[in-house]
Amino acid sequence: MSLSLITLLVIFPAIVAYAAVSDLLTMTISNQLCLILLAGFGLCVVLLGLSWNQIGWHLGAGSLVLSMCFGMFAAGWIGGGDAKFAAVVALWFGFDQLMPYLMLAGMAGGVLTLGILSLRSGPLPAIATGWPWMRRLHAANEGVPYGIALAFSALFVLPETDLWRAAIGV
């Protein structure tokens, strides 16, 4: 098994899943996770031998999502960690699977938001009052850990990407 395949099969999903759990528990996605994904993309570019044209399209997708998400962050609609995370995942996906990723993230985020609003509409169950992350999730003045929807969408779409196909030799 090649190192690029291991990177795609293990590192990318592990970091993405960790980002989702981190966002759930702390309402943050660390810059280090985004930097690891960025470095992992660079490693895949080298190991898979992507052309400059392919690299450019991936950079374009990441830049487009970063600029869109920066606007949403400036408007207060999403957190900064979510914006960076969405952009670095878009970098991995390029334009090849960008729309399916963003559409699924939007739908999953909507379901997540409705679920959290439903949770917040009632009292916090007594068993959960000792869990700081659950108190934070239940608090009406807190945001939504949208990284969960972004991660779910990334893991769902990953097998359809050109990087995945290149790594497995399809």
N, C-alpha and C positions, 0 to 999 in steps of 0.2 A: 504494500500500500504506500502510495507516495505521500510525501510530507504535505503537499497541497490538499490532498484528499483528507488527510487527518485534520488539517487546519479547518477545512470546511465542515467535516463531520463532527468534530469535537470542539474546537476552540470557538468558532462562531456561535453555534447553538448554546454552548455553556455560558459564554459571556452574555448573550442575549437573554437567556433564562435568568442569570444572576441579576441583570439589570431590572427585570420585571419584579423579582423578589425584593430587591433593594428598594425599588420605587414603592412597592406595597408596604414594606416595613418602615421606611424612613422618609418617604415622599421625596427622594432624591435619586438621581442617577449620576454617579461620580464621573468627573472628567477622565479619570484613569480608565474606566471601562470603555469610554469612547476612544481614547488613545490606543488601547489594546486592539479594538476593532479596526482602527485606522492602520496600525502596524500590521495586523493580520491581513488586511487588504493588500498592503504593499508586498507582503510575503507571497500572497497568492498571485499577484501580478508577475512577480519574478519567476516563481515556480511554474506557473502555467504558460509563461511566455506570451502574455497579451501584447498585442500590437499597440503602437502609440495611438492609433485611431480608436481602438477599444478602450484604452485607458482614458482617452479624452471624453468619450461618451459616459463612462462611469463618473469621471470628475464633474461633468456637466450635470448629471442627475443629482449627485450629492450637493453641488452648488445651488441648483434650483431649489431643492428641498430646504437647504439651509436658509436661503433668502426668504422663502415662503414662511418657514417656521419662525425666523427672526421677526417677521412682521406680526405673526400670531403671538409671539412672546411679548413684543412691544405693546400689543393691544391687551395683554393680560389674559389671553385665552389659554395659553399653555405655559408650562414651566421651561426654564432654560435647559435643563437636563433632557427634557423630552425633545426639544428642538434639536439639540446636538445629536441625540441618539437617533432620531428619525433621519437626520442628514447622513450620518455615517452608515446606517443600514442602506439608505438609498445609494450611497457610494458603492457598496457591495453589489447591489442589484442592477445598477445602471438603468437605462431606459427600458431594457428588456422586460423587466417585471415591475417597473415602478408603479404603473397605474393599478395593477392588481394589489400590490402591497398597500398603496395609499387608500384604495377603496375598501379593502378588508380592514385596515386599521381604523378607518372612519366608522365602519359598521360595528366592529368590535368595541371601539371606544364609546359609541352610542349605547350599546348594550351595557357596558361597564358603568357608564355614567348613570343610566337609569337604575341599575342595580344598587349603586351606592346611594343615590337619592332615595330609593325605596328603603334601604337600610337606615338612612338618616331620618326617615319620617317617623320612626318608632323609637322607643327607648332601647338603649344598648343592653343586651342580655347580661345578667348579673355575672355570668361566668367570664365574660369578656372585659369586664371593667378593670381587671388587673393587667391587661395587655396594653401597653402604651401605644402600639401600632394600631390596635383596634379602636382605642379612644380617639386617636388622631383621624382615622378613617371615618369615624362616626361624626366627628365635629363638623358642624354646618359651615364654619368659617374656613375650612380646609379645601384644597382643590381635589382633583381626581388623579390617582396614580396612573396616568395615561400610558406610561411605559409598559404596563401590562398588555394593553391592546397593541402597542407597537411591537412588542416582543412576540406575542401570539401570531401576529400577521407575518412577521419576519420568518418565524419557524415554519409557518404554513406555506409560504411562497418560496422559500429557499430552494427546494428541489426542482423548481421550474426555471431557475436562473441560468444564464449562460456560463457563469463561473462553475456552478454545480455540474453542468453537462460537460464542461471542459475537464473538470477534475476527475470525473468517472469515465472519460473517454468517449462520450456520445457525440 
